[in-house]
Amino acid sequence: MPLQQYKKRLKTSFFIALCFFATSCGSPTVPNALLSLIERGSIKVGTLYGAATYYNGAEGPQGFEYELLAGFSDYVGVTLDLYPFYSYDAMLEQLAEGNLDIVATGDAVTDALMMRFTYGPAYQTVAQHLVYRAGTTRPRELNSLAEPVVTVSGSSQAQLLAVLNNTSESLLVTTEDSDAEELLQKVATGDIAYTLADSNRLALQRRRHPNLAVGLTVREEMPMAWALNPELDDSIKAAIIEYFGTVHQSGWFTVLEEKYFGHIRQFDYVDSRAFNQSAESLLKDYKSMFQQYAGDLDWRLLAAMSYQESHWDPDAISRTGVRGLMMLTMDTANDWDVEDRTDAEQSIRGGSRYFASLLGRIPARIGDPDRTWMAMAAYNLGLGHLEDARILTERQGGNPDLWVDVKQRLPQLRQKKYYRTTRYGYARGDEALQYVDNIRRYYDSLLWLDEQGRI
């Protein structure tokens, strides 16, 4: 993981911070929470199950909060003992009783929580939106709602609504039986009328349920931060501050945000709805072919690429003459023994092998998912133009091996002051950037639809 590139520096910074909070670099003369957990050899952390926090994926534990926590435990030099909870209240109670060192809810921090616990630095801010189902009457004021707003018990959304003076208590309903993602799904299916959701969770769920709409924004910015027991000294908090400062400076935090949220910040209702409908109606005709020719690739990624290329139309043709499900040029078709570009099986076979070859030509030191996104950009605009963008990235002080840095330079390939300095010249790099972001969104949707047994 990218954080390992900075491991030695992290350890040095941490040792300096540790010595600062001890009376010497030997044993402290006063109780020190940080030294206690280091002597224990582990850090006990509570979090909630969820797409934005922690879940067990195909490759093991995943989630934005999980990766941040794993990075912090590595920084401190202890093992991560992660305790996933289903309940906000139960988790925070365990923190208050001293059974946990840190709580990472993946949720916003309210004024009430700030009075109850100590918090580390804010690492993100989120907006809180009243969400309703598109096609129904848009809610414009909380005090005019005819049906209740359902939120998760103990969540920042429940706390926020409880203190708003213009909200009737009869319109507030909390539940322990559903999490925030499930409540959004229930709004989408019409089982409940409204919920309050933060901008991160809403962005993740709108790809799955494009009929989720924002009625009004209840709070523009609320901080997200880790909670600590206020009875302890500030040594753990200081280590967290140092950790976030280091990962921001190194760029790893930006990489992590890009991985989980970079491709979902923009939302297109029409496109999302059309994609989900096509996945459930058209993809079945080609699914077995994607699976057959995927090789070491995920067939759903190839399917997402194909939708971006052709909307799963085997007869598709672009203004530049590329054709078929995988939109192959004549030269690429010849290179990969595709005789008929409009033949679905031939196109999928040729496109998958071509994409695999591009992956193999990306420098070996570049790990996934950066490697995959770069190869995808090369599929769209050519490996030479991708290399030009990587060179521009390095010239401008960025990291040419990180997609989050390279994607910022792709639009420069159609600006004369930049492309005249490159080997391959002008390219529609901004389109390649949108191309990759679209495929990442389609891929996320296919993963979910596949899990639901709908494709």
C-alpha positions as a Markdown table, in Angstrom:
| # | Residue | x | y | z |
|---|---|---|---|---|
| 1 | Met | 0.0 | 0.0 | 0.0 |
| 2 | Pro | 1.3 | 3.6 | -0.7 |
| 3 | Leu | 1.7 | 4.3 | 3.0 |
| 4 | Gln | 4.5 | 1.7 | 3.1 |
| 5 | Gln | 6.6 | 4.1 | 1.0 |
| 6 | Tyr | 6.7 | 6.5 | 4.0 |
| 7 | Lys | 7.0 | 3.9 | 6.7 |
| 8 | Lys | 10.5 | 4.8 | 7.9 |
| 9 | Arg | 9.6 | 8.5 | 8.1 |
| 10 | Leu | 6.4 | 7.7 | 9.9 |
| 11 | Lys | 8.2 | 5.7 | 12.5 |
| 12 | Thr | 10.8 | 8.4 | 13.0 |
| 13 | Ser | 8.1 | 11.1 | 13.4 |
| 14 | Phe | 6.2 | 8.9 | 15.8 |
| 15 | Phe | 9.2 | 8.2 | 18.0 |
| 16 | Ile | 9.8 | 11.9 | 18.3 |
| 17 | Ala | 6.2 | 12.5 | 19.3 |
| 18 | Leu | 6.3 | 9.6 | 21.8 |
| 19 | Cys | 9.4 | 11.0 | 23.5 |
| 20 | Phe | 7.7 | 14.4 | 23.7 |
| 21 | Phe | 4.8 | 12.9 | 25.7 |
| 22 | Ala | 7.0 | 10.9 | 28.0 |
| 23 | Thr | 9.1 | 12.6 | 30.6 |
| 24 | Ser | 12.0 | 10.7 | 29.0 |
| 25 | Cys | 12.4 | 8.1 | 26.3 |
| 26 | Gly | 12.3 | 5.6 | 29.1 |
| 27 | Ser | 9.4 | 5.0 | 31.4 |
| 28 | Pro | 7.1 | 7.9 | 32.0 |
| 29 | Thr | 6.5 | 9.1 | 35.6 |
| 30 | Val | 2.8 | 9.9 | 34.9 |
| 31 | Pro | 0.2 | 7.7 | 33.3 |
| 32 | Asn | 0.4 | 7.9 | 29.5 |
| 33 | Ala | -2.4 | 6.4 | 27.4 |
| 34 | Leu | -0.3 | 6.1 | 24.3 |
| 35 | Leu | 2.5 | 4.2 | 26.0 |
| 36 | Ser | 0.0 | 1.9 | 27.6 |
| 37 | Leu | -1.4 | 0.7 | 24.3 |
| 38 | Ile | 2.1 | 0.4 | 22.9 |
| 39 | Glu | 3.1 | -1.8 | 25.8 |
| 40 | Arg | -0.1 | -3.8 | 25.2 |
| 41 | Gly | 0.9 | -4.2 | 21.6 |
| 42 | Ser | -2.5 | -3.5 | 20.2 |
| 43 | Ile | -5.0 | -0.7 | 19.7 |
| 44 | Lys | -8.7 | -1.4 | 20.3 |
| 45 | Val | -10.9 | 0.4 | 17.8 |
| 46 | Gly | -14.7 | 0.4 | 17.4 |
| 47 | Thr | -16.4 | 1.1 | 14.1 |
| 48 | Leu | -19.6 | 0.3 | 12.3 |
| 49 | Tyr | -20.3 | -2.1 | 9.4 |
| 50 | Gly | -20.9 | -0.2 | 6.2 |
| 51 | Ala | -19.7 | 0.6 | 2.7 |
| 52 | Ala | -18.0 | 3.8 | 3.9 |
| 53 | Thr | -16.5 | 2.3 | 7.1 |
| 54 | Tyr | -15.7 | -1.4 | 7.2 |
| 55 | Tyr | -16.8 | -4.6 | 5.5 |
| 56 | Asn | -15.3 | -7.9 | 4.4 |
| 57 | Gly | -14.8 | -7.8 | 0.6 |
| 58 | Ala | -13.5 | -10.4 | -1.8 |
| 59 | Glu | -9.9 | -9.5 | -1.0 |
| 60 | Gly | -10.4 | -9.2 | 2.8 |
| 61 | Pro | -11.3 | -6.2 | 5.1 |
| 62 | Gln | -12.0 | -3.1 | 3.2 |
| 63 | Gly | -13.5 | 0.4 | 3.8 |
| 64 | Phe | -12.3 | 4.0 | 4.0 |
| 65 | Glu | -12.3 | 4.0 | 7.8 |
| 66 | Tyr | -10.7 | 0.6 | 8.0 |
| 67 | Glu | -7.7 | 1.6 | 5.8 |
| 68 | Leu | -7.2 | 4.8 | 7.8 |
| 69 | Leu | -7.2 | 2.8 | 11.0 |
| 70 | Ala | -4.9 | 0.2 | 9.7 |
| 71 | Gly | -2.5 | 2.9 | 8.7 |
| 72 | Phe | -2.6 | 4.4 | 12.1 |
| 73 | Ser | -1.9 | 1.1 | 13.9 |
| 74 | Asp | 1.0 | 0.6 | 11.6 |
| 75 | Tyr | 2.2 | 4.1 | 12.3 |
| 76 | Val | 2.1 | 3.5 | 16.1 |
| 77 | Gly | 3.6 | 0.0 | 15.6 |
| 78 | Val | 0.9 | -2.1 | 17.1 |
| 79 | Thr | -1.7 | -4.5 | 15.8 |
| 80 | Leu | -5.2 | -3.4 | 15.0 |
| 81 | Asp | -7.9 | -5.0 | 17.1 |
| 82 | Leu | -11.1 | -4.0 | 15.2 |
| 83 | Tyr | -14.5 | -4.4 | 16.9 |
| 84 | Pro | -17.3 | -3.8 | 14.4 |
| 85 | Phe | -20.6 | -2.7 | 16.0 |
| 86 | Tyr | -24.2 | -2.6 | 14.8 |
| 87 | Ser | -25.2 | 0.1 | 17.2 |
| 88 | Tyr | -23.9 | 3.7 | 17.6 |
| 89 | Asp | -25.0 | 3.8 | 21.2 |
| 90 | Ala | -23.5 | 0.5 | 22.2 |
| 91 | Met | -20.2 | 1.4 | 20.6 |
| 92 | Leu | -19.9 | 4.8 | 22.2 |
| 93 | Glu | -20.8 | 3.3 | 25.6 |
| 94 | Gln | -17.9 | 0.9 | 25.2 |
| 95 | Leu | -15.6 | 3.9 | 24.5 |
| 96 | Ala | -17.0 | 5.8 | 27.6 |
| 97 | Glu | -16.3 | 2.7 | 29.8 |
| 98 | Gly | -12.7 | 2.5 | 28.6 |
| 99 | Asn | -13.0 | -0.7 | 26.7 |
| 100 | Leu | -12.0 | 0.9 | 23.4 |
| 101 | Asp | -9.2 | 3.3 | 22.6 |
| 102 | Ile | -10.7 | 4.9 | 19.6 |
| 103 | Val | -14.1 | 5.0 | 17.9 |
| 104 | Ala | -14.3 | 5.6 | 14.1 |
| 105 | Thr | -18.0 | 5.9 | 13.3 |
| 106 | Gly | -17.6 | 7.2 | 9.7 |
| 107 | Asp | -20.2 | 9.6 | 10.8 |
| 108 | Ala | -20.3 | 13.4 | 11.4 |
| 109 | Val | -19.6 | 14.8 | 14.9 |
| 110 | Thr | -22.4 | 16.7 | 16.5 |
| 111 | Asp | -22.2 | 19.3 | 19.2 |
| 112 | Ala | -23.6 | 16.9 | 21.7 |
| 113 | Leu | -20.9 | 14.4 | 21.0 |
| 114 | Met | -18.2 | 17.0 | 21.2 |
| 115 | Met | -19.4 | 17.7 | 24.8 |
| 116 | Arg | -19.2 | 14.0 | 25.6 |
| 117 | Phe | -16.0 | 12.8 | 24.0 |
| 118 | Thr | -12.5 | 14.1 | 23.0 |
| 119 | Tyr | -12.0 | 14.1 | 19.2 |
| 120 | Gly | -9.0 | 14.0 | 16.9 |
| 121 | Pro | -8.6 | 16.3 | 13.9 |
| 122 | Ala | -11.4 | 16.6 | 11.4 |
| 123 | Tyr | -10.3 | 14.7 | 8.3 |
| 124 | Gln | -13.4 | 15.3 | 6.2 |
| 125 | Thr | -16.5 | 17.4 | 6.2 |
| 126 | Val | -19.9 | 16.2 | 5.0 |
| 127 | Ala | -23.3 | 17.8 | 4.3 |
| 128 | Gln | -26.5 | 16.4 | 5.7 |
| 129 | His | -29.3 | 16.0 | 3.1 |
| 130 | Leu | -33.0 | 15.2 | 3.5 |
| 131 | Val | -33.4 | 12.5 | 0.9 |
| 132 | Tyr | -36.7 | 11.5 | -0.8 |
| 133 | Arg | -37.7 | 9.4 | -3.8 |
| 134 | Ala | -37.6 | 11.2 | -7.2 |
| 135 | Gly | -41.0 | 11.5 | -8.7 |
| 136 | Thr | -42.8 | 12.3 | -5.5 |
| 137 | Thr | -43.3 | 15.8 | -4.1 |
| 138 | Arg | -40.1 | 17.4 | -3.2 |
| 139 | Pro | -39.9 | 18.4 | 0.5 |
| 140 | Arg | -38.7 | 22.0 | 1.0 |
| 141 | Glu | -39.2 | 22.5 | 4.7 |
| 142 | Leu | -38.8 | 20.1 | 7.6 |
| 143 | Asn | -41.8 | 21.5 | 9.5 |
| 144 | Ser | -44.1 | 20.8 | 6.5 |
| 145 | Leu | -43.5 | 17.1 | 6.1 |
| 146 | Ala | -46.5 | 14.8 | 6.2 |
| 147 | Glu | -44.5 | 11.7 | 6.9 |
| 148 | Pro | -41.7 | 10.9 | 9.3 |
| 149 | Val | -37.9 | 11.2 | 8.7 |
| 150 | Val | -36.4 | 7.8 | 9.6 |
| 151 | Thr | -32.8 | 7.8 | 10.9 |
| 152 | Val | -30.5 | 5.3 | 12.6 |
| 153 | Ser | -30.6 | 5.5 | 16.4 |
| 154 | Gly | -27.7 | 7.3 | 17.9 |
| 155 | Ser | -26.4 | 8.6 | 14.5 |
| 156 | Ser | -25.5 | 12.2 | 13.8 |
| 157 | Gln | -28.6 | 12.5 | 11.7 |
| 158 | Ala | -30.9 | 11.4 | 14.6 |
| 159 | Gln | -29.1 | 13.9 | 16.9 |
| 160 | Leu | -29.2 | 16.7 | 14.4 |
| 161 | Leu | -33.0 | 16.4 | 13.8 |
| 162 | Ala | -33.7 | 16.1 | 17.5 |
| 163 | Val | -32.3 | 19.5 | 18.2 |
| 164 | Leu | -33.9 | 21.4 | 15.4 |
| 165 | Asn | -36.6 | 23.6 | 16.8 |
| 166 | Asn | -38.8 | 23.5 | 13.7 |
| 167 | Thr | -39.1 | 19.8 | 13.7 |
| 168 | Ser | -42.0 | 18.1 | 15.4 |
| 169 | Glu | -41.1 | 15.1 | 17.5 |
| 170 | Ser | -43.9 | 13.1 | 15.9 |
| 171 | Leu | -41.9 | 13.3 | 12.6 |
| 172 | Leu | -38.8 | 11.8 | 14.0 |
| 173 | Val | -38.4 | 8.0 | 13.9 |
| 174 | Thr | -35.2 | 6.2 | 14.8 |
| 175 | Thr | -34.4 | 2.5 | 14.2 |
| 176 | Glu | -31.9 | 0.0 | 15.3 |
| 177 | Asp | -33.0 | -2.5 | 12.6 |
| 178 | Ser | -31.6 | -0.8 | 9.6 |
| 179 | Asp | -28.3 | 1.0 | 8.8 |
| 180 | Ala | -27.9 | 4.2 | 6.9 |
| 181 | Glu | -27.5 | 2.4 | 3.5 |
| 182 | Glu | -30.6 | 0.3 | 4.1 |
| 183 | Leu | -32.7 | 3.4 | 4.9 |
| 184 | Leu | -31.6 | 5.0 | 1.7 |
| 185 | Gln | -32.6 | 1.8 | -0.1 |
| 186 | Lys | -36.0 | 1.9 | 1.6 |
| 187 | Val | -36.5 | 5.5 | 0.4 |
| 188 | Ala | -35.6 | 4.4 | -3.2 |
| 189 | Thr | -38.2 | 1.5 | -3.0 |
| 190 | Gly | -40.9 | 3.7 | -1.4 |
| 191 | Asp | -41.0 | 1.8 | 1.9 |
| 192 | Ile | -40.3 | 5.1 | 3.7 |
| 193 | Ala | -40.7 | 8.6 | 2.6 |
| 194 | Tyr | -37.6 | 10.3 | 3.9 |
| 195 | Thr | -34.3 | 9.8 | 5.6 |
| 196 | Leu | -31.4 | 12.1 | 6.5 |
| 197 | Ala | -28.1 | 11.1 | 5.0 |
| 198 | Asp | -24.6 | 12.5 | 4.8 |
| 199 | Ser | -23.1 | 13.4 | 1.4 |
| 200 | Asn | -20.6 | 10.5 | 1.4 |
| 201 | Arg | -23.2 | 7.8 | 2.0 |
| 202 | Leu | -25.7 | 9.4 | -0.4 |
| 203 | Ala | -23.0 | 9.5 | -3.2 |
| 204 | Leu | -22.2 | 5.8 | -2.7 |
| 205 | Gln | -25.9 | 4.7 | -2.8 |
| 206 | Arg | -27.1 | 6.9 | -5.7 |
| 207 | Arg | -25.2 | 4.7 | -8.1 |
| 208 | Arg | -27.3 | 1.8 | -6.9 |
| 209 | His | -30.5 | 3.7 | -6.5 |
| 210 | Pro | -30.5 | 6.7 | -9.0 |
| 211 | Asn | -34.0 | 7.7 | -7.9 |
| 212 | Leu | -32.7 | 9.0 | -4.6 |
| 213 | Ala | -33.0 | 12.8 | -4.6 |
| 214 | Val | -32.1 | 15.7 | -2.3 |
| 215 | Gly | -35.0 | 17.7 | -1.0 |
| 216 | Leu | -33.1 | 20.1 | 1.1 |
| 217 | Thr | -29.7 | 20.4 | 2.8 |
| 218 | Val | -30.2 | 20.5 | 6.6 |
| 219 | Arg | -26.6 | 21.2 | 7.4 |
| 220 | Glu | -23.9 | 22.3 | 5.0 |
| 221 | Glu | -20.7 | 21.2 | 6.7 |
| 222 | Met | -20.1 | 18.8 | 9.6 |
| 223 | Pro | -16.7 | 17.5 | 10.6 |
| 224 | Met | -15.8 | 13.8 | 10.7 |
| 225 | Ala | -13.2 | 12.7 | 13.3 |
| 226 | Trp | -12.3 | 9.9 | 15.6 |
| 227 | Ala | -13.6 | 9.9 | 19.1 |
| 228 | Leu | -11.5 | 9.2 | 22.2 |
| 229 | Asn | -12.2 | 8.7 | 25.9 |
| 230 | Pro | -12.0 | 12.2 | 27.6 |
| 231 | Glu | -10.8 | 10.6 | 30.8 |
| 232 | Leu | -7.4 | 9.8 | 29.3 |
| 233 | Asp | -4.5 | 12.2 | 28.6 |
| 234 | Asp | -4.0 | 13.7 | 25.2 |
| 235 | Ser | -1.1 | 11.5 | 24.1 |
| 236 | Ile | -3.2 | 9.3 | 21.7 |
| 237 | Lys | -4.9 | 12.4 | 20.3 |
| 238 | Ala | -1.5 | 14.0 | 19.7 |
| 239 | Ala | -0.4 | 10.8 | 17.8 |
| 240 | Ile | -3.5 | 11.0 | 15.7 |
| 241 | Ile | -2.9 | 14.6 | 14.9 |
| 242 | Glu | 0.7 | 13.7 | 13.9 |
| 243 | Tyr | -0.5 | 10.8 | 11.8 |
| 244 | Phe | -3.1 | 12.7 | 9.8 |
| 245 | Gly | -0.5 | 15.5 | 9.3 |
| 246 | Thr | 1.9 | 13.0 | 7.9 |
| 247 | Val | -0.5 | 11.1 | 5.6 |
| 248 | His | -1.8 | 14.4 | 4.2 |
| 249 | Gln | 1.7 | 15.6 | 3.6 |
| 250 | Ser | 2.7 | 12.3 | 1.9 |
| 251 | Gly | -0.4 | 12.3 | -0.3 |
| 252 | Trp | -1.6 | 9.0 | 0.9 |
| 253 | Phe | -4.9 | 10.4 | 2.3 |
| 254 | Thr | -5.7 | 11.9 | -1.1 |
| 255 | Val | -5.0 | 8.6 | -2.7 |
| 256 | Leu | -7.4 | 6.9 | -0.3 |
| 257 | Glu | -10.2 | 9.5 | -0.8 |
| 258 | Glu | -9.8 | 9.0 | -4.6 |
| 259 | Lys | -10.1 | 5.2 | -4.2 |
| 260 | Tyr | -13.4 | 5.4 | -2.3 |
| 261 | Phe | -15.0 | 8.6 | -3.3 |
| 262 | Gly | -13.1 | 10.2 | -6.3 |
| 263 | His | -15.4 | 8.7 | -9.0 |
| 264 | Ile | -18.8 | 9.2 | -7.3 |
| 265 | Arg | -18.8 | 12.9 | -6.5 |
| 266 | Gln | -20.7 | 13.8 | -9.7 |
| 267 | Phe | -24.1 | 12.2 | -10.3 |
| 268 | Asp | -26.1 | 11.8 | -13.4 |
| 269 | Tyr | -29.6 | 10.5 | -12.7 |
| 270 | Val | -30.5 | 9.7 | -16.4 |
| 271 | Asp | -27.2 | 7.9 | -17.0 |
| 272 | Ser | -27.4 | 5.9 | -13.7 |
| 273 | Arg | -31.0 | 4.8 | -14.3 |
| 274 | Ala | -30.3 | 3.8 | -17.9 |
| 275 | Phe | -27.3 | 1.8 | -16.9 |
| 276 | Asn | -29.1 | -0.2 | -14.2 |
| 277 | Gln | -32.0 | -0.9 | -16.6 |
| 278 | Ser | -29.6 | -2.1 | -19.3 |
| 279 | Ala | -27.6 | -4.2 | -16.9 |
| 280 | Glu | -30.8 | -6.1 | -15.9 |
| 281 | Ser | -32.0 | -6.5 | -19.5 |
| 282 | Leu | -29.1 | -6.6 | -21.9 |
| 283 | Leu | -26.1 | -7.9 | -20.0 |
| 284 | Lys | -27.4 | -11.4 | -19.8 |
| 285 | Asp | -26.8 | -11.8 | -23.6 |
| 286 | Tyr | -23.1 | -11.2 | -23.1 |
| 287 | Lys | -22.3 | -12.2 | -19.5 |
| 288 | Ser | -21.0 | -15.6 | -20.3 |
| 289 | Met | -18.6 | -14.2 | -22.9 |
| 290 | Phe | -17.2 | -11.6 | -20.5 |
| 291 | Gln | -16.7 | -14.4 | -18.0 |
| 292 | Gln | -15.1 | -16.7 | -20.6 |
| 293 | Tyr | -12.5 | -14.1 | -21.9 |
| 294 | Ala | -11.8 | -12.2 | -18.7 |
| 295 | Gly | -8.8 | -14.3 | -17.8 |
| 296 | Asp | -7.2 | -12.8 | -14.7 |
| 297 | Leu | -9.5 | -9.7 | -15.0 |
| 298 | Asp | -12.8 | -9.2 | -13.3 |
| 299 | Trp | -15.5 | -9.9 | -15.9 |
| 300 | Arg | -17.6 | -7.1 | -14.4 |
| 301 | Leu | -14.9 | -4.6 | -15.1 |
| 302 | Leu | -14.8 | -5.6 | -18.8 |
| 303 | Ala | -18.6 | -5.4 | -18.9 |
| 304 | Ala | -18.4 | -1.9 | -17.4 |
| 305 | Met | -15.9 | -0.9 | -20.1 |
| 306 | Ser | -18.0 | -2.3 | -22.8 |
| 307 | Tyr | -21.1 | -0.3 | -21.6 |
| 308 | Gln | -19.0 | 2.9 | -21.6 |
| 309 | Glu | -17.8 | 2.0 | -25.1 |
| 310 | Ser | -21.0 | 0.8 | -26.8 |
| 311 | His | -23.9 | 0.6 | -24.3 |
| 312 | Trp | -23.7 | -3.1 | -25.1 |
| 313 | Asp | -24.7 | -2.6 | -28.7 |
| 314 | Pro | -22.6 | -4.9 | -30.9 |
| 315 | Asp | -23.3 | -2.8 | -34.0 |
| 316 | Ala | -22.2 | 0.5 | -32.4 |
| 317 | Ile | -19.9 | 2.7 | -34.4 |
| 318 | Ser | -18.3 | 6.0 | -33.4 |
| 319 | Arg | -17.6 | 9.1 | -35.4 |
| 320 | Thr | -13.9 | 7.9 | -35.7 |
| 321 | Gly | -14.9 | 4.5 | -37.1 |
| 322 | Val | -14.2 | 2.3 | -34.1 |
| 323 | Arg | -16.9 | -0.4 | -33.8 |
| 324 | Gly | -18.5 | -3.1 | -31.8 |
| 325 | Leu | -19.1 | -4.0 | -28.1 |
| 326 | Met | -15.5 | -3.1 | -27.2 |
| 327 | Met | -15.1 | -0.3 | -29.9 |
| 328 | Leu | -12.0 | -1.6 | -31.5 |
| 329 | Thr | -10.1 | 0.2 | -34.2 |
| 330 | Met | -9.2 | -1.7 | -37.4 |
| 331 | Asp | -5.6 | -1.9 | -36.4 |
| 332 | Thr | -6.4 | -3.2 | -32.9 |
| 333 | Ala | -8.8 | -5.7 | -34.4 |
| 334 | Asn | -6.1 | -7.0 | -36.7 |
| 335 | Asp | -3.5 | -7.2 | -33.9 |
| 336 | Trp | -5.8 | -9.4 | -31.9 |
| 337 | Asp | -7.3 | -11.6 | -34.7 |
| 338 | Val | -10.7 | -10.0 | -34.7 |
| 339 | Glu | -12.1 | -10.5 | -38.2 |
| 340 | Asp | -15.6 | -9.1 | -37.5 |
| 341 | Arg | -15.7 | -6.2 | -35.0 |
| 342 | Thr | -19.5 | -6.4 | -34.9 |
| 343 | Asp | -19.4 | -10.0 | -33.7 |
| 344 | Ala | -20.0 | -9.8 | -30.0 |
| 345 | Glu | -17.8 | -12.8 | -29.0 |
| 346 | Gln | -14.9 | -11.7 | -31.2 |
| 347 | Ser | -15.1 | -8.1 | -29.9 |
| 348 | Ile | -15.1 | -9.2 | -26.3 |
| 349 | Arg | -12.2 | -11.6 | -26.9 |
| 350 | Gly | -10.1 | -9.0 | -28.7 |
| 351 | Gly | -11.0 | -6.1 | -26.3 |
| 352 | Ser | -10.2 | -8.2 | -23.2 |
| 353 | Arg | -6.8 | -9.3 | -24.6 |
| 354 | Tyr | -5.9 | -5.8 | -25.7 |
| 355 | Phe | -6.8 | -4.4 | -22.2 |
| 356 | Ala | -4.7 | -7.2 | -20.6 |
| 357 | Ser | -1.8 | -6.3 | -22.8 |
| 358 | Leu | -2.0 | -2.6 | -21.7 |
| 359 | Leu | -2.1 | -3.7 | -18.1 |
| 360 | Gly | 1.1 | -5.6 | -18.7 |
| 361 | Arg | 2.8 | -2.6 | -20.2 |
| 362 | Ile | 2.1 | -0.3 | -17.3 |
| 363 | Pro | 5.3 | -0.1 | -15.2 |
| 364 | Ala | 5.4 | -3.0 | -12.7 |
| 365 | Arg | 6.1 | -0.8 | -9.7 |
| 366 | Ile | 2.6 | 0.7 | -10.1 |
| 367 | Gly | 0.1 | -1.2 | -7.9 |
| 368 | Asp | -3.6 | -1.5 | -8.2 |
| 369 | Pro | -6.0 | 0.1 | -8.4 |
| 370 | Asp | -3.8 | 2.9 | -10.0 |
| 371 | Arg | -2.5 | 0.4 | -12.6 |
| 372 | Thr | -6.0 | -0.5 | -13.7 |
| 373 | Trp | -7.2 | 3.0 | -14.0 |
| 374 | Met | -4.1 | 4.0 | -16.0 |
| 375 | Ala | -4.5 | 1.0 | -18.4 |
| 376 | Met | -8.1 | 2.0 | -18.8 |
| 377 | Ala | -7.1 | 5.6 | -19.8 |
| 378 | Ala | -4.6 | 4.1 | -22.2 |
| 379 | Tyr | -7.4 | 2.0 | -23.8 |
| 380 | Asn | -9.2 | 5.3 | -24.5 |
| 381 | Leu | -6.5 | 7.6 | -25.7 |
| 382 | Gly | -3.4 | 5.4 | -26.2 |
| 383 | Leu | -0.4 | 4.4 | -24.1 |
| 384 | Gly | 1.7 | 7.1 | -25.6 |
| 385 | His | -0.6 | 9.9 | -24.5 |
| 386 | Leu | -0.9 | 8.3 | -21.0 |
| 387 | Glu | 2.9 | 8.4 | -20.8 |
| 388 | Asp | 2.8 | 12.1 | -21.8 |
| 389 | Ala | 0.4 | 12.8 | -18.9 |
| 390 | Arg | 2.7 | 10.9 | -16.5 |
| 391 | Ile | 5.7 | 13.0 | -17.7 |
| 392 | Leu | 3.7 | 16.2 | -17.2 |
| 393 | Thr | 2.8 | 14.9 | -13.7 |
| 394 | Glu | 6.4 | 14.4 | -12.8 |
| 395 | Arg | 7.5 | 17.8 | -14.2 |
| 396 | Gln | 4.9 | 19.5 | -12.1 |
| 397 | Gly | 6.0 | 17.8 | -8.9 |
| 398 | Gly | 3.3 | 15.1 | -8.8 |
| 399 | Asn | 3.7 | 11.4 | -8.5 |
| 400 | Pro | 3.5 | 9.8 | -12.0 |
| 401 | Asp | 2.7 | 6.4 | -10.4 |
| 402 | Leu | -0.5 | 7.6 | -8.7 |
| 403 | Trp | -3.7 | 7.9 | -10.6 |
| 404 | Val | -4.9 | 10.7 | -8.4 |
| 405 | Asp | -2.0 | 12.8 | -9.6 |
| 406 | Val | -2.0 | 11.7 | -13.3 |
| 407 | Lys | -5.7 | 12.3 | -13.7 |
| 408 | Gln | -5.2 | 16.0 | -12.9 |
| 409 | Arg | -2.9 | 16.3 | -15.9 |
| 410 | Leu | -4.9 | 14.5 | -18.5 |
| 411 | Pro | -7.0 | 17.6 | -19.4 |
| 412 | Gln | -3.7 | 19.4 | -20.1 |
| 413 | Leu | -3.2 | 17.2 | -23.2 |
| 414 | Arg | -5.6 | 19.4 | -25.1 |
| 415 | Gln | -4.0 | 22.6 | -24.0 |
| 416 | Lys | -1.3 | 23.8 | -26.4 |
| 417 | Lys | 1.1 | 25.2 | -23.8 |
| 418 | Tyr | 1.3 | 21.6 | -22.4 |
| 419 | Tyr | 0.9 | 19.3 | -25.4 |
| 420 | Arg | 3.5 | 21.0 | -27.5 |
| 421 | Thr | 6.1 | 19.9 | -24.9 |
| 422 | Thr | 5.0 | 16.2 | -25.1 |
| 423 | Arg | 6.1 | 13.5 | -27.5 |
| 424 | Tyr | 2.7 | 12.5 | -28.8 |
| 425 | Gly | 1.1 | 15.9 | -28.8 |
| 426 | Tyr | -2.6 | 16.8 | -28.6 |
| 427 | Ala | -5.1 | 14.4 | -27.1 |
| 428 | Arg | -8.6 | 14.6 | -25.6 |
| 429 | Gly | -7.3 | 13.8 | -22.1 |
| 430 | Asp | -10.4 | 15.3 | -20.4 |
| 431 | Glu | -12.5 | 12.7 | -22.2 |
| 432 | Ala | -10.2 | 9.9 | -21.0 |
| 433 | Leu | -10.6 | 11.2 | -17.4 |
| 434 | Gln | -14.4 | 11.1 | -17.7 |
| 435 | Tyr | -14.1 | 7.7 | -19.4 |
| 436 | Val | -12.3 | 6.2 | -16.4 |
| 437 | Asp | -14.6 | 7.8 | -13.8 |
| 438 | Asn | -17.7 | 6.5 | -15.7 |
| 439 | Ile | -16.4 | 3.0 | -15.8 |
| 440 | Arg | -15.5 | 3.0 | -12.2 |
| 441 | Arg | -19.1 | 4.0 | -11.4 |
| 442 | Tyr | -20.5 | 1.4 | -13.7 |
| 443 | Tyr | -18.2 | -1.2 | -12.2 |
| 444 | Asp | -19.4 | -0.4 | -8.6 |
| 445 | Ser | -23.0 | -0.7 | -9.8 |
| 446 | Leu | -22.3 | -4.1 | -11.4 |
| 447 | Leu | -20.7 | -5.4 | -8.2 |
| 448 | Trp | -23.8 | -4.5 | -6.3 |
| 449 | Leu | -26.2 | -5.8 | -8.9 |
| 450 | Asp | -24.3 | -9.1 | -9.0 |
| 451 | Glu | -24.4 | -9.4 | -5.2 |
| 452 | Gln | -28.1 | -8.9 | -5.4 |
| 453 | Gly | -28.5 | -11.6 | -8.0 |
| 454 | Arg | -30.0 | -9.1 | -10.5 |
| 455 | Ile | -27.5 | -9.7 | -13.4 |
